[in-house]
Amino acid sequence: MSQTFEFYNTRANEAAAEAKIAKLDNVRDRALRSEATWRGLAEQARKIATERAKAEAERAAKRELEALELAESQVNQASVG
């Protein structure tokens, strides 16, 4: 299952809230470490989503260009033949 930025960010916010109300130092520290990890994962998920969208846009533009070139070559062949 692919995790999203929203999922990781929610977990980070939950860990931050847990750290805020923690009475014991070790519990607070654990929650803060957890928050940092979740935030890192959230940022990584955001980067991956951005890169995927960019790559898909590039592929779509390439497909469109290839389709135009194919149509143009077919028109040229029809006018020659």
Buried (B, 14 or more C-beta within 10 A) or exposed (E): EEEBBEBBBEBBBBBBEBBEEBEEEEEBEBBBEBBEBBBEBBBEBBEEEEEEEEEEEEEEEEEEEEEEEEEEEEEEEEEEE
